[in-house]
Amino acid sequence: MKKILVCTKVLLLIAALALISSTSYASEKIAVMNPAIANPMVDKVALTKRLDSLENKTLYLVDINWGGPDAAYGVFAEMKIWFSENMPSVNVVLKRKSGGYMSDDPALWKEIGEKGDAAVIGISG
């Protein structure tokens, strides 16, 4: 019986809160914006074909320089060690992108395109 009284009180409280919230906001109007983009700003470009294996390939690990020149290469340095111990045929090249993390680095992208087979680009510290 006590459980029924508690449940009834909880239901009455929920109903009262719903009534209060519906009446206090019923007269207000809000404006919403549709987040869908009607006109895409860039053309879609297909991703590069995935490699079957990294064996005997050159892998670039590129830090985007998000933390500046004093940021650690921590994660990428550990990845390079892992590759040397577990997949020694993979040539791992550690690079830091020049400029700030939002700036372009055409020379690095050209080097990766000419000498690399794959790249992991991101924050390494």
VEXBA-610370 format. One record per residue (C-alpha): x, y, z; residue in three letters. Coordinates in steps of 0.5 Angstrom, whole numbers, padded with zeros to 4 digits, always signed. Each point is the difference from the previous one (the first is absolute). Example, Ala and Ser with C-alpha at 12.3 -4.5 7.8 and 13.67 -1.06 7.14 Angstrom:
BEGIN
+0025-0009+0016ALA/+0002+0007-0002SER/
END
This chain:
BEGIN
+0000+0000+0000MET/+0006+0005+0002LYS/+0003-0002-0007LYS/-0007+0002-0004ILE/+0000+0007+0004LEU/+0007+0001-0002VAL/-0001-0001-0007CYS/-0006+0004+0000THR/+0003+0006+0003LYS/+0006-0001-0005VAL/-0005+0000-0006LEU/-0004+0006+0003LEU/+0007+0004+0000LEU/+0002-0002-0007ILE/-0007+0002-0002ALA/+0000+0007+0003ALA/+0007+0001-0002LEU/-0002-0002-0007ALA/-0006+0005+0000LEU/+0004+0006+0003ILE/+0006-0001-0006SER/-0006-0001-0005SER/-0004+0007+0002THR/+0006+0004+0002SER/+0004-0001-0007TYR/-0007-0001-0004ALA/+0000+0008-0002SER/+0007+0000-0002GLU/+0003-0001-0007LYS/+0007-0002-0002ILE/+0004+0000-0006ALA/+0004-0006-0002VAL/+0005+0000-0006MET/+0000-0006-0005ASN/+0007-0003+0001PRO/+0000-0003-0007ALA/+0004+0003-0005ILE/-0004+0001-0006ALA/+0007+0002-0005ASN/+0006-0004+0002PRO/+0006+0004+0000MET/+0005-0005-0002VAL/+0000-0005-0005ASP/+0000-0007+0002LYS/+0007-0004-0001VAL/+0000-0007+0000ALA/+0005-0003+0006LEU/+0007-0004-0003THR/-0001-0007-0001LYS/+0002-0004+0007ARG/+0007-0003+0000LEU/+0000-0008+0000ASP/+0006+0000+0005SER/+0005+0005+0003LEU/+0006-0005-0001GLU/+0005+0003-0004ASN/-0003+0007+0000LYS/+0001+0007+0002THR/-0004+0002+0005LEU/+0000+0008+0002TYR/-0002+0002+0007LEU/-0002+0007+0000VAL/-0001+0004+0006ASP/-0004+0006-0002ILE/+0003+0005+0005ASN/-0006+0001+0004TRP/+0004+0001+0006GLY/+0006+0004-0003GLY/+0007-0002-0001PRO/+0001-0002+0008ASP/-0006-0005-0001ALA/+0002-0007+0001ALA/+0001-0005-0005TYR/-0002-0005+0005GLY/-0005-0004-0003VAL/+0003+0000-0007PHE/+0007-0002+0003ALA/-0003-0006+0003GLU/-0004-0002-0006MET/+0007+0000-0004LYS/+0003-0004+0006ILE/-0006-0005-0001TRP/+0001-0001-0007PHE/+0008-0001+0000SER/-0001-0005+0005GLU/-0006-0004-0003ASN/+0000+0002-0008MET/+0007+0002-0001PRO/-0001+0000-0008SER/-0005+0006+0001VAL/+0004+0007-0001ASN/-0003+0005+0005VAL/+0002+0007-0001VAL/-0002+0005+0006LEU/-0001+0007-0003LYS/-0003+0006+0003ARG/-0004+0005-0004LYS/+0002+0007-0001SER/-0003+0006+0003GLY/-0006-0001+0004GLY/-0005-0005+0000TYR/-0005+0003-0004MET/+0005+0002-0006SER/+0002-0003-0006ASP/+0006-0004-0001ASP/+0001-0001-0008PRO/+0007-0003+0001ALA/-0002-0005+0005LEU/-0006-0002-0004TRP/+0004-0001-0007LYS/+0006-0004+0004GLU/-0005-0005+0003ILE/-0003+0000-0007GLY/+0006-0002-0003GLU/+0004-0004+0005LYS/-0006-0003+0004GLY/-0005-0005+0000ASP/-0004+0002+0006ALA/-0001+0005+0005ALA/-0003+0001+0007VAL/-0001+0007+0001ILE/-0002+0003+0007GLY/+0002+0002+0007ILE/+0005-0004+0003SER/+0001+0002+0007GLY/
END
